[in-house]
Amino acid sequence: MYKKLLLLLSFNVLLLPTLVMAENSTSVPGYTIHHNAFTTDILTPHIAHKYHVQRSKNRGMLNVSIIKNETIGIGKSVPAQVEVTATNLTGQLRNINMREARSGTAIYYLGDFRVNNQETLNFIIKVRPAGSSETATIKLNHQFYTQ
């Protein structure tokens, strides 16, 4: 009984980062755009160092990736122009500088910024995949908890 309980607890601990970083996606013609926001303290020290991100409960991060839909199999990660602004509930505007990061064939766009406890940010994410003349506009709201 003790071993089963320990195994179940271990599994839940491994699953926790997945639950914390629940991901959103938006489908537009020909592409799926994945976007998520979280505090950087959940990153491992290795990942934070690799992507030059300060780990902190008071730093937020937005992660965006663009997948070109394929008729057979999984889609392919593609480069894009990604521009992001965010406003808090008092209307203060922030431009989020996004930078490209690559890991193998995966392409990500990362932006980090300061956040306060229980601060809600309303993101406007504009994405134009390379070779496309269309720009997708995505709205994402996220409340950050830093305590």
VENZIDA-V769809 format. One record per residue. PHI is phi in whole degrees, 0 to 359 (* if undefined). PSI is psi in whole degrees, -180 to 180 (none if undefined). OMEGA is omega in radians with two decimals (* if undefined). Layout:
phi=PHI psi=PSI omega=OMEGA
phi=PHI psi=PSI omega=OMEGA
This chain:
phi=* psi=-44 omega=-3.12
phi=299 psi=-42 omega=-3.13
phi=295 psi=-40 omega=3.13
phi=295 psi=-43 omega=3.13
phi=296 psi=-43 omega=3.11
phi=297 psi=-42 omega=3.11
phi=296 psi=-44 omega=3.12
phi=296 psi=-43 omega=3.11
phi=296 psi=-42 omega=3.11
phi=298 psi=-42 omega=3.12
phi=298 psi=-43 omega=3.13
phi=296 psi=-36 omega=3.10
phi=295 psi=-40 omega=3.10
phi=293 psi=-32 omega=-3.12
phi=282 psi=-22 omega=-3.06
phi=306 psi=-49 omega=3.13
phi=301 psi=-33 omega=3.11
phi=294 psi=-42 omega=3.14
phi=291 psi=-38 omega=-3.13
phi=293 psi=-37 omega=-3.08
phi=259 psi=41 omega=3.13
phi=309 psi=133 omega=-2.99
phi=256 psi=147 omega=3.04
phi=250 psi=154 omega=3.02
phi=217 psi=153 omega=3.12
phi=231 psi=131 omega=3.10
phi=262 psi=131 omega=3.03
phi=232 psi=162 omega=-3.09
phi=308 psi=116 omega=3.08
phi=89 psi=-10 omega=-3.03
phi=218 psi=155 omega=2.92
phi=239 psi=127 omega=-3.11
phi=251 psi=118 omega=3.12
phi=263 psi=137 omega=-3.12
phi=212 psi=137 omega=3.07
phi=209 psi=155 omega=3.14
phi=230 psi=145 omega=-3.10
phi=196 psi=169 omega=3.03
phi=274 psi=146 omega=-3.00
phi=285 psi=-8 omega=3.12
phi=293 psi=-15 omega=3.12
phi=276 psi=-10 omega=3.08
phi=288 psi=147 omega=3.03
phi=288 psi=154 omega=3.10
phi=304 psi=-37 omega=-3.14
phi=297 psi=-48 omega=-3.13
phi=294 psi=-43 omega=3.12
phi=301 psi=-44 omega=3.13
phi=295 psi=-44 omega=-3.10
phi=301 psi=-39 omega=-3.08
phi=255 psi=13 omega=3.07
phi=56 psi=53 omega=-3.13
phi=242 psi=134 omega=3.07
phi=280 psi=123 omega=3.08
phi=282 psi=122 omega=3.13
phi=194 psi=145 omega=3.05
phi=288 psi=-13 omega=3.13
phi=259 psi=14 omega=3.07
phi=240 psi=130 omega=3.07
phi=258 psi=160 omega=3.09
phi=221 psi=141 omega=3.01
phi=247 psi=132 omega=-3.13
phi=239 psi=126 omega=-3.13
phi=230 psi=135 omega=3.02
phi=223 psi=148 omega=-3.06
phi=241 psi=125 omega=-3.13
phi=244 psi=123 omega=3.05
phi=281 psi=124 omega=-3.12
phi=292 psi=139 omega=3.10
phi=244 psi=149 omega=3.14
phi=289 psi=-31 omega=3.12
phi=234 psi=133 omega=3.09
phi=81 psi=-166 omega=-3.12
phi=276 psi=160 omega=-3.12
phi=287 psi=177 omega=-3.10
phi=242 psi=133 omega=3.09
phi=293 psi=132 omega=-3.10
phi=231 psi=152 omega=3.07
phi=288 psi=160 omega=-3.12
phi=201 psi=165 omega=2.95
phi=267 psi=123 omega=-3.08
phi=234 psi=121 omega=3.09
phi=237 psi=136 omega=-3.07
phi=224 psi=135 omega=2.93
phi=235 psi=157 omega=3.11
phi=218 psi=146 omega=3.02
phi=233 psi=146 omega=3.04
phi=268 psi=-177 omega=-3.04
phi=290 psi=-15 omega=3.07
phi=267 psi=3 omega=3.07
phi=89 psi=5 omega=3.12
phi=291 psi=128 omega=-3.09
phi=267 psi=137 omega=3.05
phi=232 psi=133 omega=2.95
phi=269 psi=126 omega=-3.14
phi=260 psi=115 omega=3.10
phi=285 psi=120 omega=-3.13
phi=259 psi=140 omega=3.10
phi=232 psi=147 omega=-3.12
phi=279 psi=139 omega=3.06
phi=227 psi=140 omega=-3.14
phi=237 psi=143 omega=3.06
phi=218 psi=101 omega=-3.03
phi=66 psi=-125 omega=3.13
phi=269 psi=-4 omega=-3.13
phi=278 psi=140 omega=3.11
phi=236 psi=128 omega=-3.14
phi=235 psi=155 omega=2.99
phi=240 psi=122 omega=-3.03
phi=241 psi=139 omega=3.02
phi=220 psi=133 omega=3.11
phi=239 psi=157 omega=-2.97
phi=197 psi=163 omega=3.12
phi=279 psi=143 omega=3.07
phi=224 psi=156 omega=3.06
phi=250 psi=161 omega=3.13
phi=299 psi=133 omega=3.12
phi=64 psi=19 omega=3.10
phi=283 psi=133 omega=3.06
phi=256 psi=129 omega=3.06
phi=245 psi=135 omega=3.07
phi=255 psi=108 omega=-3.09
phi=268 psi=140 omega=2.92
phi=245 psi=115 omega=-3.07
phi=249 psi=120 omega=3.10
phi=250 psi=124 omega=-3.05
phi=232 psi=127 omega=2.99
phi=235 psi=105 omega=3.13
phi=299 psi=147 omega=3.11
phi=305 psi=133 omega=3.13
phi=85 psi=-3 omega=-3.14
phi=256 psi=147 omega=3.06
phi=263 psi=-5 omega=-3.11
phi=263 psi=138 omega=3.05
phi=249 psi=126 omega=3.09
phi=268 psi=137 omega=3.07
phi=247 psi=124 omega=-3.07
phi=239 psi=137 omega=3.06
phi=251 psi=131 omega=3.13
phi=225 psi=129 omega=3.07
phi=248 psi=136 omega=3.13
phi=213 psi=133 omega=3.04
phi=258 psi=131 omega=-3.10
phi=258 psi=139 omega=3.08
phi=242 psi=122 omega=-3.04
phi=247 psi=-1 omega=-3.13
phi=247 psi=none omega=*
